[in-house]
Amino acid sequence: MRIGFAIGALLTAIGLFIFWPSVANEPSQGRVLKSADHYQVLSHQERVASANMMLTDRLDNLLPQLMAEQNLDMWVVLNREYAEDPVYFSLVPQPTFAARRTTMLVFNRLEDGTVERLTVNTYPFGAPYEAAWTGGNLDEQWQALGELIVSKNPESIGINVSRDWPVADGLTSALHQRLIDVLPEQFQSRLVSAEKLVVRWVETRTAKELEVYPHVVSLARAVIGEAFSSQVITPGITTTDDVAWYIRNRFAELQLPIWFMPYVSYQRPTTPCEEDTPFCGEEGVIERGDVLHTDVGICYLTLCTDTQEMAYVLKTEERDIPEGFKEALRVGNRWQDILTNNFVTGQTGNEILAATISQSEAEGIISSTYTHPLGFYGHAPGPTIGMWDNQGPTPVQGDYPLYPNTAYAIEGNVKHAVEEWNGRFVHIRLEQSAYFNGERVIYLAGRQTQWHLVE
């Protein structure tokens, strides 16, 4: 892939030397990774420079564009320790673990289109922020904020209040009231919701992030390859819970934070699985002939992944997975293609879902679509494209349009009858991290087109 050369150049420039694990991808790439003796994962100390480089790039280039797009002259983000705004950690340099006392961020758009990045804090951040005020007590801090806002004289002041988007509703009632108290009446009327700005800020991926993102996803996929192998699984002894904990502990060894507990299940001919069964799977001891599924998610260099893949435990006499299961995975890949081919700039999540369902049904595919944005969060804001328990329109989030330069977990499932199970369904649950460049969807580290095989 061309992107690989660009990624290598960028990461080399910032001191991030990477190991690209082999993962199950397109057929020409061979079988999945079965062993990984090393991964080039940065230490927590080494991650700081890379993360802050990407943050500064976002603040320099993306934020001015988005504030102009939303016609906001100023954006005020207010935080207290233990009650940080959800968007706070995407705005501050690393290493930051909390808002120290009360932390005030002020973004002021200038006539030339650039944005001043100011803090009104007892403890200044330093770059990439300029301290407009430091020291003093809390009352003096609030007074300084009010005076700063008046001195800049913005016509519109964005604050993080929202009924429908939790990520944009980080301003607490008490902080909201204190802000009003320090503003003259004519400025109070200029306070508006920064909802759309927050969603656009969180959902948009920059070129520098997209250089790094494939590496992050490849790490998640490689650990799945390890877990779904005879290195980890001994049929008749190993349980699904054992595999889930292997995945969790492996990520811990690599110092890669998870954002949910890994999940592993099996299917076999006796597993209940009807057309209307939401999810088919059981937990317990893994046997030969089982179909396995896992769902994992990590966050690294501020970017999160969400991945689901499938495996098959070979019977003693088998050297390959039976053809019926190969066809089932091909049907799953076809469903992915139908979904991603319906990604069109400006289409809403509900419109993409409806088109995907219509085409899948026309092709005789039993599918369920529940795709969501990715980025700073595993479940990020942006267009919701179906939900597992609602294959119809989703209000608000489903009505949100698709923008270029956004990332998604291409998530859903198909059911396919297999001859080897006497016509019973196998449930193929797939999820791969991808991004939309405005014209097409590109998988960040490939997608699963071949089964993981446990020998």
N, C-alpha and C positions, 0 to 999 in steps of 0.2 A: 504494500500500500504506500502511496506517496506520502501520506501523513506520517508514516513511521520515520522518514528521513527528517522531516521538519521537527518532529517531536525530539528525535535524538539531538539535533542541533540546538534546540532551545534548552533542553535539560542539561546538555553538556555545558552550555554557556553559563548556566546558573549553578553548576556543580552537582547536578542530579544525574548520576550515571545509573542506567537502568538495566535490569535483566528482563527480557521479554519471555515469559513462560509460554510454552506451546500449549494451545488450547484447542478444544474441538471447535472447528469453525467451518469453512466451506470444505467440500470433499477433497479438494486438492491439497489441503493442509495436513492430511493424515489423521492418525488416531490421537486421542486426548493425552494430555500429560499424565504420566504415571509416577514420575519421580521428580522432585525438585529439591536439590541439596542446598540451594541458596537463592535468596531473592535480594535484589539491591533496593532495600527500603531504608529511607533516611532516618537517622535518629531524630528524636524530638528537637534537639538543638539545631540540627541541620535543616529541619523543615521550616524554620522561622524565616530565613531569607527568601525561600521559594514562595511561601504563602504571602509574605509582605510585598514581594515584587508583583504578584498577581493582584493584590489588593490595591496597590498604588496605581497600577494600570487601569483598574476599574474606576477608581476615583478620578483619575486624570481624564479618561476618555469616555467611559460609559455614563457616569453620573451626569455630567453636563448635558449630554444628549437626551437623557431621560427626563431631566428637569425641564428642559425646553419642550420636549414632547408633551409633557403634562402641564405646561404653562405655570410652573411653580417658581416663585422668586426665592423662596427660602424653605428649607426643610429642617425641622427641629426634632431631634430624637433624644428623649429624656429617660434616664434609667436610674434605678436604685439597686444596691446590692440585694440579692435574693429575689429581685423582681425585674430582671433585665428584659428589655424589649426583645421580642423574637428576632428582629433584624439586627440587633446590636452587634453580635459577634461577626456578622458579615461586613461590618464597617470599621472595625478596630484592628490595630496591628497585633500580631502575635509576639510573645505569648501573653494573652489576656484571658483570665479565667472568670472575671466578674467585673461588675461596675463598682468601682471603689467609692464608697459613700454614695453621693449623688453625682452622676456623670451626665454632662450635657454636651451634645454634639449639635453644631449649627452649620448648615450648608447654605451659603449665600451666593446666588447667581449674579454675576457681574454683567455690565453692558457688553463686554467683549465675548460673552458666552461661557467664560470659565467660571468655576465654582470655588469660592473660598471655603476652606475646611477649618472650622474654628472650634475650640473647646472652651467651656466655662467650667473648670474643674479644680478641685483642691490639688489633685495630682495630675500634672500635664502629661499627655501621651508622648509628645515629641512627634517626629515625622511619622506619617504624612500630614499631621495636623499642626496648626498654629494656635498657641494658647492666647485667647483673648482676655482671660482672667485666671489668676491662680491664688490660692491661699484664702485666708479669711474664714468666717463662719458661714453657716448655711443660709442665713437671712441675707448676708452680703452677696453670696453666690447668686441667689435668686434675683436680687436687685440688679446685679451685674448683667444677668441674662436679659432682663427687661430693657435695660439701658442699651445693650448691644442691638437688640431687635429694633428699637426705636431709631437708633443711629443709622441703621442700614435701610430703614424705611421701605420694606418690601410690600408690594401690593397683595401678594398671596403668600400665606405661611402654611406649609403642609405639616400636619401633625398626624400621628399614627392612631387613628380611630376608625374602626370599621365594624359594621354589623355582620358581614358575610365572610370576611377573610381573616382568620385568626392571626396570620403572620403580620397583618397590617393593623392589628388592634392592641399594640403593645403599650400605649400610653395609659397609665393607671388613672383612676378617678381622682386620687389625691394630687398627683402631679399635674393633671389637667387643670384642677382648680387653682393650684399655686401659680401656674403659668398665666391664667386669666387674671389673677390678683396683681401680678407685676406689670401687666400691660395696660396702657391707656385704652379707654373705651373704643376709640376709632381703630385700634390695632386688634382688639378682640374680635371685631367683625371680619377681620381678614383671615382668621383661622379657618382652614379647610381640611378635609380629609386627604391624606397622602396615600390613600388606599392603592390607587392605580400605580403610583410611583413605586411603592414598596413591592407590589407583585411583579412589576417589570424589572426592578432591580434584582430581585431574588431569582426570577426565572431565566434571565438572560445570561448566556455563556459567552465569554470573550474568546478571542483567538488564542490568547495565552493559556486560558483554562482548557480549551479544546486540544491544545498540544499535550497537556499533561493527562487529561481524562482517560485516554486509552490505556495508559500504564496503570492507573488506579483500577480500572475494570479488569484488566488482565490479571492482576493479583487475586481478585476475588474468584475469577474463573479457574485460575490455576489451583487454588486451594480446594475447590470443588473436585477438580481432577484427582488430586491426592486422595481426598476422602472417599471418592467412588472408585476404589481400587482394592486389589488384594493385599496391599500394604496395610490397609486399615480394616477391611471387612473379611472376617472368617465366617462363611455360611454355617448356620446352625449354632453359632456362639454370639457373634456381634449383634447388638440391638440397634434399632434406629436411633435411640437416645445416645448410644455410644458414639455413633457417627456424628450426631449433632454436636456433642461435646468435643469431639476431635476437631471439628471445624472451629468451634469457639476458641479452644485452647491454641490451635495453630495460629489463628489471627492474633491472639494475645502474645504468642512467642514473637510474632513479627511486629508487635506494637501497632497493630491496625485496629482502631476502635470499631466495634460493631454497633449498629443502631437498633438491632432487635436480635433476639435469641435465634440462632439457626434452627431450622425445622427440617426433619427428615421423616419420610413415611414410605411404606411399601404397598404394592398392589399385587394380588395373585388372583387366580380364577375364582376364588371364593369371596373376594372382596366385594361388598355391595357397591354396584355402580350402574345406575340407570340413567337414562337420558336427562332426567330432571334432578339427579343428585348433584348438589353444588360442587362438592369436592370428594373424590374417591381416594381413600387411603387409610391405612391402619398403622399402628405402631407396635413394635415388639421385636422378636428375634427374626433376623433376616435369613431367608432360605434360598437355596438355588432355584432359579426360575422366576425369582421376584423381579418386579419392576420397581425401581426406587426413584424418589423425587426429593429434591432439597430446595430450600428458599433461604438465601443469605444476603446480607447487606453490610458493607463496611463504609467508613468515611476516612479519607486520607488526603492531605493537602487541601483541606476544606471541601472536597467534593465527595459525594456519596454515590454508592452503587446499589442496585437491587437486581438479584439474579436468581432464576429458577432453572434447573436442568434435570435431566432424566438419565437413569442408568438401568442396566440389566445385569442380573447375576446369572452367569452361564451355568447351565446344568453340566454335570460331569462329562456327558458325552458330546456336548456342544463345543464348537470352535467359533461360532458366530451367533449373533442374535437371529431368531427366526424372521422370515421376510415380512410377516404380518405387522410386526412391531416397527420394522424399518418404514413400511408404508404409513403407519400411524404418525411417525415423526415427520415424514414428508408432507402429510396433510397439515400437521402443525406449522411447518414452515410455509405452506401455501397460505394458511390463515394469516401468518405474520405479513406475508407479501400483500395480501388484500388490504390489511389494516394500514400498512405504511404507504401503500400506493394512494390511499385516500387522504394523506397528509397534504393539505393545500393551504398556503398562507391565507389567512382571513376566515377560513372555515372554523366553525365552532366545534368544541368537543362533541356536542350532541349530534352535529351534522356528520362528523367523521364516524361516530358510532353507528348511526343509522345506515350510512352507506356501506360500512363493513358488514353489518348484520345482513343487509339485503343481498350483497354479493355472495357472502358465505352460504346463505340459505339457497341461493340459486345454483351453487356448485355442490349442494348436498353435504356441506360441512356442518357438523354439530359443534358450535363454538360459543364461547363466552368471552367478552372483551372487557377489560378493566385496567386501562392504561393510564399512567399518571406521570406528571413531570418529575424530574430529578435535578439535583444540584447541591446547594448547601444543606438541603434536607433530603431524606429518602422519599418522603411524601411532600413534594415541593408545590408551591402555588403555580397556577396556570390552568390550561384547559383539562378538565376531567373528561376522559373518553370511556364512559361506562363505569359501572361499579359491579362487583361480583354479585351483589344482591339487588341490583337494579340495572336491567338491560334496556331501560328506557331513558328519557331525558333526565338529566340532573340539573336542577335549578341553579342559577348563578354561575357556579364553577363550570358546569357543562355548557353554558352559553358564552363562555369566554373564548375569544378567537385565538387561533394558532399564529404565533409569531416566529420569524426566522431566528436562528442562533439560540435555540432552546433544546433542552435535553429531556429524554423520556425513558421510563421503564416500559418497554413494549411487552405488556403483560396480558395474559389470558390463557385459555385452554381449549382443547378440542377433545371430543370423545370419538373413538374409532373402533368398530367391531373387528376383532382379529380371529382368524380361522383357528389359530393355535390355542385359543381359549374357547373354542366351540361357539364362536360368534359373540362372545361377551365383550363389553367395552373395556378398552384400556384408556385411561385418562392421561392425556399428554398436557402437562402444565409447563408453560414456557414463559420466561421473562429475561429480556436482555436489555442492557443499557445502550442507548442510541442518541444521536442528535439530529435535529432538522436544520438544514442550512438554508432553508427558504425554497429549495427546489426538490430535495429528496431526503429521505431518512438514511443515515449512515450508522451502522453498528460500530460502537466505539472500540470494541475488541472482538469483532466477529460475533457469530451466533452459533448455537448448537445445531448442526445438521447431521451429526453422527452420535450414536449412543455411547455413553461411557460404559465400558464392559468390565465387570468384575469377574476375574477368572477363578 
